[in-house]
């Protein structure tokens, strides 16, 4: 099982309608068949500059690659993510 996480800061003001719409668009990616357990999480600590995170899991590398190359994901990255995210960190991991 691969867990994919990405933590990010948006250009939108916290609590704004634009922030809400972004999160709705991001979580709509859970409709891609290989995505499991997708969640949007909101940062509550003060140890980093990120406000939001997305977590999801994939059964294997093939399912993760399918997600990365899926037209809905590619469209989201090109037309939403790159325009609205100002900073991010991505971490992908498997259990040891």
N, C-alpha and C positions, 0 to 999 in steps of 0.2 A: 504494500500500500504506500503510495506517495502522497504526502501532505504538501500542498502548495499554499503558501501564505504570501500576501503582499500587504505592506503597511504604507499609508500614503497621506499626504496633505494636499488639499484642494485649493484652488485659487478663490473659491467661493467663501463668503462669510459663513461662520459656524451658525447652524440653525436656519440657513436660508432655504428658499424654495429650490434654488439651483443645486444646492448640496443634496437635498432630498431626491431630486430628479436623477442626479448622478448615481446615487446609491441604488435607486430603483433600476436604472439601466444596467448597472454592474451586476446586481443580483439576478437579473433576468437571464444571465448566462448559465444559470443552473438548469435551464431547459436543454442545454447540450447534453446528449445522452450519456456521455462518459463521466460527467461531473457527479460526485457524491458528496453529501453532507456540506453543502455550501452555506456559509454564514457571513454576514457583514457584522463586524465588531467595532465598537467605538472605544477609543483610548480613554482611560480614566486616570492614568498615572502622569507623572511629570518628567519621566526619565528620557523622553525622546521628543522629536518635533512632529510626530505623526498624529493625526486625528482619527483616522479610520483604518480598518484592516478588512481583508477578505481572506477567508480560509476555505479550502475545499480539498477533497481527496480523489485519488484516481487508483484504480485497481492495479495498474502497471504502467510502464513507460509508454506502451502503445496507446493506452487510453489518454494519457497526459498529452502525447503528441497529437492525437486526434483533436483534443480540445484546443491546443495551441494553434492548429492549422484550420480549425473550423471557421467558415465564413462569418458567422456571428461574432466570434471572438476577434478575428482580424478586423472586422468593421468597427467594433467597439474600441479597440486599441487605436486605430487610425483616426477615427472621427469623434471620439469622446475622450478617451484616456489622455492622449497626447496634447489635447487642447485644454484640459481642465485640471490635470495633476501637476503640481509644481515640484514635488519631491516624493520619492518612494524608495522602499527597500523590499526586495523579493527574496524569500527563503523557501527552498524546497527540500524536504527531508523524508527519510524512511526510518522506521524503528530499527534500533540496533539489536 
